[in-house]
Amino acid sequence: MHCPYCKHEGDKVVDSRSSGESIRRRRECLACGKRFTTYEYVEKAPIIVVKRDGKHEEFLRDKLARSIRLACAKRPIEMARIDAMVDEIENELASAEKSEVSYSQIGTLVMRKLAELDEVAYVRFASVYRRFKDAGEFARELEHFEEETSNG
Protein backbone atom coordinates (compact mmCIF):
# COMPACT_ATOMS: atom_id res chain seq x y z
CA MET A 1 0.00 0.00 0.00
CA HIS A 2 1.44 3.38 -1.02
CA CYS A 3 0.75 6.52 0.98
CA PRO A 4 -1.44 8.82 -1.15
CA TYR A 5 0.56 11.83 0.10
CA CYS A 6 4.25 10.88 -0.07
CA LYS A 7 4.03 7.53 -1.95
CA HIS A 8 5.99 5.74 0.78
CA GLU A 9 5.19 2.03 0.91
CA GLY A 10 5.11 1.51 4.69
CA ASP A 11 2.07 2.16 6.85
CA LYS A 12 0.40 0.89 9.98
CA VAL A 13 -3.28 0.22 10.64
CA VAL A 14 -4.53 2.38 13.52
CA ASP A 15 -8.21 1.38 13.38
CA SER A 16 -10.35 -1.27 11.65
CA ARG A 17 -14.13 -1.35 11.52
CA SER A 18 -16.64 -3.47 9.73
CA SER A 19 -19.04 -1.39 7.68
CA GLY A 20 -21.54 -3.80 6.14
CA GLU A 21 -20.03 -5.41 3.07
CA SER A 22 -16.57 -3.92 3.64
CA ILE A 23 -13.88 -3.33 6.24
CA ARG A 24 -12.80 0.25 6.79
CA ARG A 25 -9.15 0.62 7.80
CA ARG A 26 -7.62 3.85 9.06
CA ARG A 27 -3.90 3.85 8.23
CA GLU A 28 -0.94 6.01 9.14
CA CYS A 29 2.08 6.46 6.87
CA LEU A 30 5.34 5.50 8.60
CA ALA A 31 7.28 8.15 6.64
CA CYS A 32 5.14 11.32 6.71
CA GLY A 33 2.73 10.45 9.55
CA LYS A 34 -0.41 11.41 7.61
CA ARG A 35 -3.49 9.27 7.93
CA PHE A 36 -5.68 7.85 5.19
CA THR A 37 -8.59 5.44 4.90
CA THR A 38 -8.87 2.28 2.84
CA TYR A 39 -11.77 -0.11 2.32
CA GLU A 40 -11.56 -3.85 1.75
CA TYR A 41 -14.28 -5.74 -0.09
CA VAL A 42 -14.73 -9.43 -0.71
CA GLU A 43 -14.15 -9.99 -4.39
CA LYS A 44 -16.98 -12.07 -5.77
CA ALA A 45 -16.34 -14.37 -8.69
CA PRO A 46 -18.28 -13.12 -11.69
CA ILE A 47 -21.26 -15.13 -12.89
CA ILE A 48 -20.98 -15.89 -16.60
CA VAL A 49 -24.18 -16.34 -18.61
CA VAL A 50 -24.17 -18.62 -21.66
CA LYS A 51 -26.61 -17.00 -24.08
CA ARG A 52 -28.93 -18.70 -26.60
CA ASP A 53 -26.38 -18.20 -29.38
CA GLY A 54 -23.56 -19.71 -27.27
CA LYS A 55 -21.90 -16.38 -26.48
CA HIS A 56 -20.68 -15.77 -22.95
CA GLU A 57 -21.28 -12.54 -21.07
CA GLU A 58 -21.07 -11.40 -17.48
CA PHE A 59 -24.29 -11.55 -15.47
CA LEU A 60 -25.75 -8.07 -15.15
CA ARG A 61 -28.03 -7.61 -12.19
CA ASP A 62 -29.51 -4.42 -13.70
CA LYS A 63 -30.44 -6.24 -16.89
CA LEU A 64 -32.30 -8.91 -14.92
CA ALA A 65 -34.04 -6.28 -12.79
CA ARG A 66 -35.13 -4.36 -15.93
CA SER A 67 -36.69 -7.44 -17.50
CA ILE A 68 -38.57 -8.32 -14.30
CA ARG A 69 -39.75 -4.72 -13.84
CA LEU A 70 -40.99 -4.72 -17.43
CA ALA A 71 -42.98 -7.90 -16.83
CA CYS A 72 -44.41 -6.38 -13.64
CA ALA A 73 -45.24 -2.99 -15.17
CA LYS A 74 -48.63 -1.61 -14.11
CA ARG A 75 -49.17 -4.51 -11.72
CA PRO A 76 -49.75 -4.08 -7.97
CA ILE A 77 -46.21 -5.18 -7.11
CA GLU A 78 -43.92 -3.09 -4.92
CA MET A 79 -40.45 -2.26 -6.23
CA ALA A 80 -39.01 -3.59 -2.97
CA ARG A 81 -40.50 -7.02 -3.76
CA ILE A 82 -38.95 -6.97 -7.24
CA ASP A 83 -35.57 -5.97 -5.79
CA ALA A 84 -35.84 -8.78 -3.25
CA MET A 85 -36.60 -11.22 -6.08
CA VAL A 86 -33.53 -10.06 -8.00
CA ASP A 87 -31.45 -10.51 -4.82
CA GLU A 88 -32.80 -14.03 -4.37
CA ILE A 89 -32.02 -14.99 -7.97
CA GLU A 90 -28.55 -13.45 -7.88
CA ASN A 91 -27.74 -15.19 -4.58
CA GLU A 92 -29.00 -18.51 -5.91
CA LEU A 93 -26.80 -18.16 -9.01
CA ALA A 94 -23.77 -17.05 -6.97
CA SER A 95 -24.11 -19.95 -4.54
CA ALA A 96 -24.11 -22.52 -7.36
CA GLU A 97 -20.91 -24.50 -7.72
CA LYS A 98 -20.44 -23.49 -11.36
CA SER A 99 -19.40 -19.99 -12.43
CA GLU A 100 -21.29 -20.39 -15.72
CA VAL A 101 -25.07 -20.52 -15.97
CA SER A 102 -27.26 -20.81 -19.02
CA TYR A 103 -29.84 -18.19 -19.93
CA SER A 104 -32.45 -20.94 -19.51
CA GLN A 105 -31.50 -21.50 -15.86
CA ILE A 106 -32.01 -17.81 -15.16
CA GLY A 107 -35.26 -17.74 -17.13
CA THR A 108 -36.58 -20.75 -15.25
CA LEU A 109 -35.74 -19.14 -11.89
CA VAL A 110 -37.47 -15.91 -12.90
CA MET A 111 -40.56 -17.71 -14.18
CA ARG A 112 -40.83 -19.80 -11.01
CA LYS A 113 -40.64 -16.71 -8.80
CA LEU A 114 -43.02 -14.67 -10.99
CA ALA A 115 -45.54 -17.53 -10.98
CA GLU A 116 -45.62 -17.27 -7.18
CA LEU A 117 -45.91 -13.49 -7.30
CA ASP A 118 -48.26 -12.51 -10.13
CA GLU A 119 -49.94 -14.44 -12.95
CA VAL A 120 -49.92 -11.56 -15.44
CA ALA A 121 -46.22 -10.79 -14.84
CA TYR A 122 -45.45 -14.50 -15.27
CA VAL A 123 -47.27 -14.66 -18.62
CA ARG A 124 -45.63 -11.44 -19.85
CA PHE A 125 -42.16 -12.71 -18.99
CA ALA A 126 -42.88 -16.17 -20.43
CA SER A 127 -44.10 -14.72 -23.72
CA VAL A 128 -40.79 -12.91 -24.26
CA TYR A 129 -38.55 -15.58 -22.75
CA ARG A 130 -40.16 -18.52 -24.57
CA ARG A 131 -40.59 -16.60 -27.85
CA PHE A 132 -44.07 -17.93 -28.61
CA LYS A 133 -44.62 -18.35 -32.33
CA ASP A 134 -48.41 -18.29 -32.26
CA ALA A 135 -51.46 -17.97 -30.02
CA GLY A 136 -51.61 -21.77 -29.61
CA GLU A 137 -48.23 -21.86 -27.87
CA PHE A 138 -49.33 -18.99 -25.66
CA ALA A 139 -52.56 -20.81 -24.76
CA ARG A 140 -50.62 -23.99 -23.92
CA GLU A 141 -48.36 -22.01 -21.58
CA LEU A 142 -51.42 -20.58 -19.84
CA GLU A 143 -52.86 -24.08 -19.44
CA HIS A 144 -49.54 -25.29 -18.05
CA PHE A 145 -49.48 -22.35 -15.62
CA GLU A 146 -53.05 -23.11 -14.47
CA GLU A 147 -52.14 -26.78 -13.88
CA GLU A 148 -48.99 -25.84 -11.94
CA THR A 149 -50.77 -23.32 -9.71
CA SER A 150 -53.76 -25.59 -9.02
CA ASN A 151 -51.49 -28.54 -8.12
CA GLY A 152 -48.98 -26.55 -6.08
N, C-alpha and C positions, 0 to 999 in steps of 0.2 A: 504494500500500500504506500503510495507516494503522498506526501503532504501537499495539499492544494496551494499552499502559500510559498514554501521554499523548495518543494520537490524532493526533500529528503525522504529516504525510504524507511526510516525507523520511526515507530510510534508506539504508544501504549494505550490500552483501553482503560478509560477511567470510569465508565458506566455502561451497563448493558441493560436493555429493557425489551421485553416482548411487546410488540404493538400489533396484535392481530396476526396477520399472515407474514410478518417480518420481525426481525430483531434489529432494534436501533442501538447502535454503539457510538458512544461519545469517545473520541480519541484525542490524544495530545501528542504533538510532534516532539520527538526527543531532541531535535536540533533547534527549532525556533520557539518551542513552547506554546504555539497557538493550538487551539482546539478546533476540531471539525467533527461532523457527524456522518456516519455511514449507515446504510441499511442492508441487511442480508435477507434474501428471499430464497425459498426452496425452488429450485429450478425443476419445473415439471416437464416430463418428456412430451414432446408434441404428439398429438393424435393425427395420424395420416388417414385420409379418406380415399378409398379406391372408388372412383366415379364409374358411371355406366360404361363409358368408353374406355375404361382401363387406366385412365390418367390418375395420378396421385396428387393430392393437394392437402395442405394442412387444414385441419378442422377449424372452422371459424364460428365461434359461439354466436356472433352477431348475425351471421347468415342464417343459422338455425332459428334464432329468436325472431328474425324478420319473417321467415316462412310460417312460423307458428302464429305470430301476430296477424299475418295476412289471413290465415285460415279462421282466426277468431274475430276478425273485424266485424263490428256491429253486433257482437254477441254479448250477453251479460256476463263477461268474464273479466275479472280484475287483472290489471297488468302484473300485480304482485304474484298472482297464481301462475301466469305465463312464465315470469322470471324464475319462479320456483321449479316449474316443469323443465325449463332449459337447464337449470342447475342439476336437477335429478338426472337428466339425460347425459350431460357432460360428465358428471361424477361416475355414472355407470360405465361410460366409454373409457374414462381414465382408469377405472379400477380393473378393467379387463386385462388379461395377461398379454394380449397382443397390442402392439403400437399401431397396427393398421386395422381399420374397420371398413366394411363395404358400405356404400350409400344405402343398400337395402337394409342393413342392420339398423342404421339410424332411422330410416323411414319406418321400419317396423316398430321401433321404440316410440317414435312420435305418434304413430297411429294408435298404438295401444293406450298411450296416455290420453290422447284426445278422445278416444272412445269412452274413457271413464269420465271425461270432463264435459263434453258437449257433442251431441250427435251431428249438428250442422257443421261444426268446425272439423270433425272427423271426416265427413263426406267431402268437404271442400279440399282438405289436405289430400285425401285419397284420390280425388279426381285429377289432381296435378301430379302427384307422386306415381300413381299407377298408369297415367297416360291413357285413359279410356278412349277407345276408338269409336264407340257408338253408345247409344242410349241403353242397349241391351247389357253391355258390360257394366255400366253405371247401375242399372237395376239389380244385377246380380250382386254387386258389392253391397247395395242397400239390404238385400235379402240376407247376405252373409252377416252384415252388421246386426240386423234384427235377431238372427239366430244366436249370435255370440252374446248379445246383451240379455236375451231372454233365458239363456242357459247359464249365464255367469252371474 
